[in-house]
């Protein structure tokens, strides 16, 4: 009887790991899409505003700071 309970617990733990890995993959996909959308928005802004290289670099640095701050909030 105990052997069956152990196998059930192992199977449940495996199912939880599968769900956790799926959630992590979804999160990575969502983060990649968000970054892609944000970079595209920055590119459009730079193009429409006819920004200089210096201005674009500063814009990218600001965006990098935004990502860094966001990452630090999660820790």
Jmol script that loads the backbone (N, CA, C; Angstrom):
load data "model"
ATOM      1  N   UNK A   1       0.820  -1.196   0.000  1.00  0.00           N
ATOM      2  CA  UNK A   1       0.000   0.000   0.000  1.00  0.00           C
ATOM      3  C   UNK A   1       0.865   1.262   0.000  1.00  0.00           C
ATOM      4  N   UNK A   2       1.923   1.224   0.799  1.00  0.00           N
ATOM      5  CA  UNK A   2       2.802   2.395   0.880  1.00  0.00           C
ATOM      6  C   UNK A   2       3.503   2.619  -0.456  1.00  0.00           C
ATOM      7  N   UNK A   3       3.814   1.546  -1.165  1.00  0.00           N
ATOM      8  CA  UNK A   3       4.463   1.645  -2.463  1.00  0.00           C
ATOM      9  C   UNK A   3       3.563   2.379  -3.457  1.00  0.00           C
ATOM     10  N   UNK A   4       2.286   2.093  -3.410  1.00  0.00           N
ATOM     11  CA  UNK A   4       1.334   2.769  -4.293  1.00  0.00           C
ATOM     12  C   UNK A   4       1.267   4.255  -3.956  1.00  0.00           C
ATOM     13  N   UNK A   5       1.256   4.579  -2.683  1.00  0.00           N
ATOM     14  CA  UNK A   5       1.221   5.976  -2.261  1.00  0.00           C
ATOM     15  C   UNK A   5       2.470   6.713  -2.719  1.00  0.00           C
ATOM     16  N   UNK A   6       3.621   6.060  -2.623  1.00  0.00           N
ATOM     17  CA  UNK A   6       4.875   6.679  -3.070  1.00  0.00           C
ATOM     18  C   UNK A   6       4.841   6.940  -4.572  1.00  0.00           C
ATOM     19  N   UNK A   7       4.348   5.972  -5.337  1.00  0.00           N
ATOM     20  CA  UNK A   7       4.268   6.145  -6.793  1.00  0.00           C
ATOM     21  C   UNK A   7       3.301   7.265  -7.148  1.00  0.00           C
ATOM     22  N   UNK A   8       2.209   7.364  -6.400  1.00  0.00           N
ATOM     23  CA  UNK A   8       1.244   8.428  -6.639  1.00  0.00           C
ATOM     24  C   UNK A   8       1.863   9.791  -6.346  1.00  0.00           C
ATOM     25  N   UNK A   9       2.624   9.882  -5.273  1.00  0.00           N
ATOM     26  CA  UNK A   9       3.277  11.148  -4.921  1.00  0.00           C
ATOM     27  C   UNK A   9       4.321  11.527  -5.964  1.00  0.00           C
ATOM     28  N   UNK A  10       5.058  10.551  -6.464  1.00  0.00           N
ATOM     29  CA  UNK A  10       6.064  10.811  -7.496  1.00  0.00           C
ATOM     30  C   UNK A  10       5.381  11.276  -8.773  1.00  0.00           C
ATOM     31  N   UNK A  11       4.290  10.627  -9.138  1.00  0.00           N
ATOM     32  CA  UNK A  11       3.555  11.018 -10.341  1.00  0.00           C
ATOM     33  C   UNK A  11       2.998  12.427 -10.191  1.00  0.00           C
ATOM     34  N   UNK A  12       2.482  12.754  -9.019  1.00  0.00           N
ATOM     35  CA  UNK A  12       1.951  14.096  -8.776  1.00  0.00           C
ATOM     36  C   UNK A  12       3.066  15.128  -8.849  1.00  0.00           C
ATOM     37  N   UNK A  13       4.216  14.817  -8.281  1.00  0.00           N
ATOM     38  CA  UNK A  13       5.360  15.732  -8.328  1.00  0.00           C
ATOM     39  C   UNK A  13       5.818  15.932  -9.770  1.00  0.00           C
ATOM     40  N   UNK A  14       5.837  14.863 -10.548  1.00  0.00           N
ATOM     41  CA  UNK A  14       6.213  14.967 -11.964  1.00  0.00           C
ATOM     42  C   UNK A  14       5.224  15.855 -12.719  1.00  0.00           C
ATOM     43  N   UNK A  15       3.950  15.709 -12.418  1.00  0.00           N
ATOM     44  CA  UNK A  15       2.929  16.534 -13.076  1.00  0.00           C
ATOM     45  C   UNK A  15       3.116  18.003 -12.717  1.00  0.00           C
ATOM     46  N   UNK A  16       3.437  18.265 -11.478  1.00  0.00           N
ATOM     47  CA  UNK A  16       3.676  19.643 -11.052  1.00  0.00           C
ATOM     48  C   UNK A  16       4.889  20.214 -11.784  1.00  0.00           C
ATOM     49  N   UNK A  17       5.942  19.436 -11.933  1.00  0.00           N
ATOM     50  CA  UNK A  17       7.134  19.899 -12.651  1.00  0.00           C
ATOM     51  C   UNK A  17       6.828  20.201 -14.111  1.00  0.00           C
ATOM     52  N   UNK A  18       6.017  19.362 -14.722  1.00  0.00           N
ATOM     53  CA  UNK A  18       5.632  19.592 -16.117  1.00  0.00           C
ATOM     54  C   UNK A  18       4.875  20.915 -16.235  1.00  0.00           C
ATOM     55  N   UNK A  19       3.933  21.136 -15.337  1.00  0.00           N
ATOM     56  CA  UNK A  19       3.166  22.384 -15.357  1.00  0.00           C
ATOM     57  C   UNK A  19       4.055  23.596 -15.080  1.00  0.00           C
ATOM     58  N   UNK A  20       4.978  23.455 -14.148  1.00  0.00           N
ATOM     59  CA  UNK A  20       5.897  24.542 -13.829  1.00  0.00           C
ATOM     60  C   UNK A  20       6.785  24.876 -15.024  1.00  0.00           C
ATOM     61  N   UNK A  21       7.315  23.875 -15.677  1.00  0.00           N
ATOM     62  CA  UNK A  21       8.160  24.104 -16.854  1.00  0.00           C
ATOM     63  C   UNK A  21       7.374  24.743 -17.989  1.00  0.00           C
ATOM     64  N   UNK A  22       6.118  24.327 -18.137  1.00  0.00           N
ATOM     65  CA  UNK A  22       5.265  24.929 -19.164  1.00  0.00           C
ATOM     66  C   UNK A  22       5.015  26.398 -18.850  1.00  0.00           C
ATOM     67  N   UNK A  23       4.759  26.703 -17.589  1.00  0.00           N
ATOM     68  CA  UNK A  23       4.534  28.094 -17.175  1.00  0.00           C
ATOM     69  C   UNK A  23       5.783  28.935 -17.397  1.00  0.00           C
ATOM     70  N   UNK A  24       6.940  28.373 -17.097  1.00  0.00           N
ATOM     71  CA  UNK A  24       8.198  29.103 -17.319  1.00  0.00           C
ATOM     72  C   UNK A  24       8.415  29.393 -18.802  1.00  0.00           C
ATOM     73  N   UNK A  25       8.134  28.406 -19.640  1.00  0.00           N
ATOM     74  CA  UNK A  25       8.289  28.597 -21.085  1.00  0.00           C
ATOM     75  C   UNK A  25       7.336  29.677 -21.590  1.00  0.00           C
ATOM     76  N   UNK A  26       6.111  29.668 -21.107  1.00  0.00           N
ATOM     77  CA  UNK A  26       5.135  30.695 -21.476  1.00  0.00           C
ATOM     78  C   UNK A  26       5.610  32.077 -21.044  1.00  0.00           C
ATOM     79  N   UNK A  27       6.154  32.156 -19.844  1.00  0.00           N
ATOM     80  CA  UNK A  27       6.638  33.435 -19.328  1.00  0.00           C
ATOM     81  C   UNK A  27       7.785  33.959 -20.188  1.00  0.00           C
ATOM     82  N   UNK A  28       8.716  33.075 -20.564  1.00  0.00           N
ATOM     83  CA  UNK A  28       9.836  33.499 -21.419  1.00  0.00           C
ATOM     84  C   UNK A  28       9.327  33.993 -22.763  1.00  0.00           C
ATOM     85  N   UNK A  29       8.342  33.276 -23.312  1.00  0.00           N
ATOM     86  CA  UNK A  29       7.766  33.672 -24.594  1.00  0.00           C
ATOM     87  C   UNK A  29       7.111  35.045 -24.478  1.00  0.00           C
ATOM     88  N   UNK A  30       6.351  35.260 -23.419  1.00  0.00           N
ATOM     89  CA  UNK A  30       5.687  36.545 -23.211  1.00  0.00           C
ATOM     90  C   UNK A  30       6.691  37.673 -23.021  1.00  0.00           C
ATOM     91  N   UNK A  31       7.769  37.404 -22.275  1.00  0.00           N
ATOM     92  CA  UNK A  31       8.799  38.424 -22.065  1.00  0.00           C
ATOM     93  C   UNK A  31       9.490  38.772 -23.376  1.00  0.00           C
ATOM     94  N   UNK A  32       9.793  37.773 -24.179  1.00  0.00           N
ATOM     95  CA  UNK A  32      10.450  38.017 -25.462  1.00  0.00           C
ATOM     96  C   UNK A  32       9.550  38.854 -26.373  1.00  0.00           C
ATOM     97  N   UNK A  33       8.263  38.540 -26.381  1.00  0.00           N
ATOM     98  CA  UNK A  33       7.323  39.310 -27.189  1.00  0.00           C
ATOM     99  C   UNK A  33       7.245  40.750 -26.695  1.00  0.00           C
ATOM    100  N   UNK A  34       7.205  40.955 -25.391  1.00  0.00           N
ATOM    101  CA  UNK A  34       7.143  42.303 -24.828  1.00  0.00           C
ATOM    102  C   UNK A  34       8.381  43.113 -25.211  1.00  0.00           C
ATOM    103  N   UNK A  35       9.549  42.498 -25.139  1.00  0.00           N
ATOM    104  CA  UNK A  35      10.787  43.193 -25.510  1.00  0.00           C
ATOM    105  C   UNK A  35      10.769  43.530 -26.998  1.00  0.00           C
ATOM    106  N   UNK A  36      10.322  42.589 -27.804  1.00  0.00           N
ATOM    107  CA  UNK A  36      10.253  42.815 -29.247  1.00  0.00           C
ATOM    108  C   UNK A  36       9.325  43.987 -29.580  1.00  0.00           C
ATOM    109  N   UNK A  37       8.174  44.014 -28.954  1.00  0.00           N
ATOM    110  CA  UNK A  37       7.216  45.099 -29.190  1.00  0.00           C
ATOM    111  C   UNK A  37       7.804  46.435 -28.747  1.00  0.00           C
ATOM    112  N   UNK A  38       8.462  46.435 -27.591  1.00  0.00           N
ATOM    113  CA  UNK A  38       9.052  47.668 -27.071  1.00  0.00           C
ATOM    114  C   UNK A  38      10.163  48.179 -27.986  1.00  0.00           C
ATOM    115  N   UNK A  39      11.021  47.285 -28.471  1.00  0.00           N
ATOM    116  CA  UNK A  39      12.100  47.697 -29.370  1.00  0.00           C
ATOM    117  C   UNK A  39      11.546  48.241 -30.684  1.00  0.00           C
ATOM    118  N   UNK A  40      10.490  47.618 -31.167  1.00  0.00           N
ATOM    119  CA  UNK A  40       9.866  48.105 -32.398  1.00  0.00           C
ATOM    120  C   UNK A  40       9.290  49.502 -32.180  1.00  0.00           C
ATOM    121  N   UNK A  41       8.681  49.728 -31.025  1.00  0.00           N
ATOM    122  CA  UNK A  41       8.132  51.055 -30.710  1.00  0.00           C
ATOM    123  C   UNK A  41       9.247  52.100 -30.647  1.00  0.00           C
ATOM    124  N   UNK A  42      10.366  51.728 -30.062  1.00  0.00           N
ATOM    125  CA  UNK A  42      11.510  52.651 -29.991  1.00  0.00           C
ATOM    126  C   UNK A  42      12.028  52.959 -31.390  1.00  0.00           C
ATOM    127  N   UNK A  43      12.112  51.948 -32.234  1.00  0.00           N
ATOM    128  CA  UNK A  43      12.590  52.147 -33.605  1.00  0.00           C
ATOM    129  C   UNK A  43      11.654  53.087 -34.368  1.00  0.00           C
ATOM    130  N   UNK A  44      10.356  52.896 -34.221  1.00  0.00           N
ATOM    131  CA  UNK A  44       9.389  53.765 -34.891  1.00  0.00           C
ATOM    132  C   UNK A  44       9.520  55.199 -34.377  1.00  0.00           C
ATOM    133  N   UNK A  45       9.637  55.348 -33.059  1.00  0.00           N
ATOM    134  CA  UNK A  45       9.803  56.671 -32.456  1.00  0.00           C
ATOM    135  C   UNK A  45      11.053  57.358 -32.998  1.00  0.00           C
ATOM    136  N   UNK A  46      12.148  56.626 -33.056  1.00  0.00           N
ATOM    137  CA  UNK A  46      13.412  57.193 -33.540  1.00  0.00           C
ATOM    138  C   UNK A  46      13.305  57.580 -35.010  1.00  0.00           C
ATOM    139  N   UNK A  47      12.640  56.742 -35.787  1.00  0.00           N
ATOM    140  CA  UNK A  47      12.504  57.016 -37.210  1.00  0.00           C
ATOM    141  C   UNK A  47      11.609  58.227 -37.470  1.00  0.00           C
ATOM    142  N   UNK A  48      10.468  58.259 -36.806  1.00  0.00           N
ATOM    143  CA  UNK A  48       9.532  59.378 -37.015  1.00  0.00           C
ATOM    144  C   UNK A  48      10.102  60.699 -36.508  1.00  0.00           C
ATOM    145  N   UNK A  49      10.857  60.624 -35.428  1.00  0.00           N
ATOM    146  CA  UNK A  49      11.459  61.832 -34.880  1.00  0.00           C
ATOM    147  C   UNK A  49      12.773  62.194 -35.526  1.00  0.00           C
ATOM    148  N   UNK A  50      13.203  61.359 -36.459  1.00  0.00           N
ATOM    149  CA  UNK A  50      14.480  61.560 -37.145  1.00  0.00           C
ATOM    150  C   UNK A  50      15.593  61.834 -36.139  1.00  0.00           C
ATOM    151  N   UNK A  51      15.666  60.963 -35.135  1.00  0.00           N
ATOM    152  CA  UNK A  51      16.661  61.131 -34.083  1.00  0.00           C
ATOM    153  C   UNK A  51      18.067  60.866 -34.605  1.00  0.00           C
ATOM    154  N   UNK A  52      19.022  61.544 -34.014  1.00  0.00           N
ATOM    155  CA  UNK A  52      20.424  61.313 -34.364  1.00  0.00           C
ATOM    156  C   UNK A  52      20.905  60.040 -33.682  1.00  0.00           C
ATOM    157  N   UNK A  53      22.062  59.586 -34.076  1.00  0.00           N
ATOM    158  CA  UNK A  53      22.636  58.382 -33.460  1.00  0.00           C
ATOM    159  C   UNK A  53      22.823  58.575 -31.959  1.00  0.00           C
ATOM    160  N   UNK A  54      23.251  59.738 -31.553  1.00  0.00           N
ATOM    161  CA  UNK A  54      23.462  60.033 -30.132  1.00  0.00           C
ATOM    162  C   UNK A  54      22.136  59.950 -29.385  1.00  0.00           C
ATOM    163  N   UNK A  55      21.091  60.494 -29.967  1.00  0.00           N
ATOM    164  CA  UNK A  55      19.774  60.460 -29.329  1.00  0.00           C
ATOM    165  C   UNK A  55      19.235  59.028 -29.231  1.00  0.00           C
ATOM    166  N   UNK A  56      19.467  58.243 -30.258  1.00  0.00           N
ATOM    167  CA  UNK A  56      19.020  56.846 -30.247  1.00  0.00           C
ATOM    168  C   UNK A  56      19.775  56.060 -29.179  1.00  0.00           C
ATOM    169  N   UNK A  57      21.072  56.306 -29.072  1.00  0.00           N
ATOM    170  CA  UNK A  57      21.870  55.623 -28.046  1.00  0.00           C
ATOM    171  C   UNK A  57      21.356  55.977 -26.663  1.00  0.00           C
ATOM    172  N   UNK A  58      21.058  57.231 -26.431  1.00  0.00           N
ATOM    173  CA  UNK A  58      20.532  57.648 -25.132  1.00  0.00           C
ATOM    174  C   UNK A  58      19.170  57.010 -24.874  1.00  0.00           C
ATOM    175  N   UNK A  59      18.351  56.934 -25.881  1.00  0.00           N
ATOM    176  CA  UNK A  59      17.041  56.291 -25.753  1.00  0.00           C
ATOM    177  C   UNK A  59      17.194  54.812 -25.383  1.00  0.00           C
ATOM    178  N   UNK A  60      18.137  54.143 -26.020  1.00  0.00           N
ATOM    179  CA  UNK A  60      18.394  52.733 -25.710  1.00  0.00           C
ATOM    180  C   UNK A  60      18.943  52.560 -24.293  1.00  0.00           C
ATOM    181  N   UNK A  61      19.789  53.475 -23.871  1.00  0.00           N
ATOM    182  CA  UNK A  61      20.316  53.411 -22.496  1.00  0.00           C
ATOM    183  C   UNK A  61      19.196  53.599 -21.471  1.00  0.00           C
ATOM    184  N   UNK A  62      18.293  54.515 -21.751  1.00  0.00           N
ATOM    185  CA  UNK A  62      17.153  54.711 -20.862  1.00  0.00           C
ATOM    186  C   UNK A  62      16.294  53.445 -20.789  1.00  0.00           C
ATOM    187  N   UNK A  63      16.096  52.833 -21.922  1.00  0.00           N
ATOM    188  CA  UNK A  63      15.294  51.601 -21.959  1.00  0.00           C
ATOM    189  C   UNK A  63      16.005  50.479 -21.204  1.00  0.00           C
ATOM    190  N   UNK A  64      17.313  50.392 -21.352  1.00  0.00           N
ATOM    191  CA  UNK A  64      18.078  49.387 -20.604  1.00  0.00           C
ATOM    192  C   UNK A  64      17.921  49.623 -19.102  1.00  0.00           C
ATOM    193  N   UNK A  65      17.940  50.872 -18.689  1.00  0.00           N
ATOM    194  CA  UNK A  65      17.736  51.203 -17.280  1.00  0.00           C
ATOM    195  C   UNK A  65      16.355  50.797 -16.805  1.00  0.00           C
ATOM    196  N   UNK A  66      15.366  50.957 -17.665  1.00  0.00           N
ATOM    197  CA  UNK A  66      14.004  50.548 -17.331  1.00  0.00           C
ATOM    198  C   UNK A  66      13.920  49.048 -17.120  1.00  0.00           C
ATOM    199  N   UNK A  67      14.565  48.284 -17.999  1.00  0.00           N
ATOM    200  CA  UNK A  67      14.578  46.823 -17.854  1.00  0.00           C
ATOM    201  C   UNK A  67      15.317  46.407 -16.587  1.00  0.00           C
ATOM    202  N   UNK A  68      16.429  47.080 -16.310  1.00  0.00           N
ATOM    203  CA  UNK A  68      17.204  46.754 -15.112  1.00  0.00           C
ATOM    204  C   UNK A  68      16.397  47.012 -13.845  1.00  0.00           C
ATOM    205  N   UNK A  69      15.714  48.153 -13.815  1.00  0.00           N
ATOM    206  CA  UNK A  69      14.885  48.482 -12.647  1.00  0.00           C
ATOM    207  C   UNK A  69      13.757  47.469 -12.477  1.00  0.00           C
ATOM    208  N   UNK A  70      13.186  47.065 -13.576  1.00  0.00           N
ATOM    209  CA  UNK A  70      12.108  46.071 -13.537  1.00  0.00           C
ATOM    210  C   UNK A  70      12.622  44.729 -13.003  1.00  0.00           C
ATOM    211  N   UNK A  71      13.813  44.349 -13.433  1.00  0.00           N
ATOM    212  CA  UNK A  71      14.403  43.085 -12.963  1.00  0.00           C
ATOM    213  C   UNK A  71      14.718  43.154 -11.482  1.00  0.00           C
ATOM    214  N   UNK A  72      15.182  44.297 -11.003  1.00  0.00           N
ATOM    215  CA  UNK A  72      15.515  44.440  -9.591  1.00  0.00           C
ATOM    216  C   UNK A  72      14.275  44.408  -8.716  1.00  0.00           C
ATOM    217  N   UNK A  73      13.158  44.873  -9.243  1.00  0.00           N
ATOM    218  CA  UNK A  73      11.903  44.819  -8.480  1.00  0.00           C
ATOM    219  C   UNK A  73      11.476  43.385  -8.226  1.00  0.00           C
ATOM    220  N   UNK A  74      11.845  42.488  -9.108  1.00  0.00           N
ATOM    221  CA  UNK A  74      11.442  41.092  -8.992  1.00  0.00           C
ATOM    222  C   UNK A  74      12.287  40.322  -7.968  1.00  0.00           C
ATOM    223  N   UNK A  75      13.401  40.891  -7.571  1.00  0.00           N
ATOM    224  CA  UNK A  75      14.264  40.189  -6.614  1.00  0.00           C
ATOM    225  C   UNK A  75      14.093  40.681  -5.218  1.00  0.00           C
TER     226      UNK A  75
END
end "model"
wireframe off; spacefill off
backbone 0.3
color backbone group
